[in-house]
Amino acid sequence: MEIKGLAAVIANDLGFLDTYAFIRRKLTKSQVAILMYHRISPHKDSWSLEPLSPQEFEKQIAYFCRNYEIIPLERLTSCIHQGNILPERAVIITLDDGYKDNYLYAYPVLKKYHVPASIFLATGHISTGELFWWDKVDYIVNNSTVAQLDLDELGHFSFSSTTDKHQAGLKITEKLKNLPDERKDVLIEKLVGICGVEIPPDLGRDFILSWEEVKEMSSGGIAFGAHTVNHPILTNLPLKQAKWEIVQSKRDIEEKLGTKVTTFSYPNGDFNAGVVELVQKAGFSCAVSVLPGKLISLKDNPYCLSRIEAIEDFNKLKVLLCGLWGDMQGILEVGKDDHQKI
């Protein structure tokens, strides 16, 4: 199920979305959305995550400033734990992974509007020059000169055009995502050998935050949360290894910044009961996921908080922000469960 662009435009133009949001707020007494961003950049690389332009990012932040109260994630967490009243209409800004463009393009906008935000760091990549594994895969695929690829359980792919390479990169990444880390690393090394692509040694340093930039943003009011060390899917790991990823990323940030780290983001949004327990025991007060755009209430588990992906299509974004989309998803899930019971 996806949001149709034309329907979103019509609903917004007719004022339906604003009316729905108003009625929903009166009924629920609060409407808090956690926004999820990754990259903010004017440069669209053929091989990395699609960025939101700085102009669109500023447009969204300015809109939130006019129409919402922008609050820190820690305030939401405190309200949930203590049972305090949530703001009636609020948003929370979060960014995942730790791309350098967060410092170059997002941070100036956040400073300009005096907006709090949380950035979740995969600490093993900060200041190391090591690309995220998915960026490494996409770089190799998009810069390969081979015509096709056959690689074990990943399958067969054509590299005959830029579009073919882009699609192949997406499919390979999705397949690797679900494999154990050891097997994933083996297949990436095989991919390097087959494609014969050498990744520039400084590419990671040009692409990912340094600790100096993190410290500067921290001094400027940006909060930092943990996102593991190596960005593995925690549910694919033995609990002992998952615990190390969770605890060590917290320690890394606390040692570098000299501040307590209380927020966590699950890589790829994946968690289970065992992973949630590890996060709680590690001393975090909350954890965010990428569950479909559901608005937050005091009844929510602070270790399973949903977020709304901050898409560029503003009309579709308003469908998510007004709560309509999350409510529809909930109704469909209830209907699905009832059907299964029958």
Secondary structure, DSSP 4 states (H G I P E B T S, - for coil): ----HHHHHHHHHTTHHHHHHHHHHHHHS-EEEEEEE--B-S---TTSPPPBPHHHHHHHHHHHHHHSEE--HHHHHHHHHHTPPPPSEEEEEEEEE-BTHIIIIIHHHHHHTT---EEEE-GGGTTT-PPPHHHHHHHHHHT---SEEEEGGGEEEE-SSHHHHHHHHHHHHHHHHTS-HHHHHHHHHHHHHHHT-PPPTTHHHHHB--HHHHHHHHHTT-EEEE--SS---GGGS-HHHHHHHHHHHHHHHHHHH-S---EEE-GGG---HHHHHHHHHTT-SEEE---SS--B-TTS-TTSB--EE--S-HHHHHHHHTTHHHHHHHHHHHHHHHHHH-
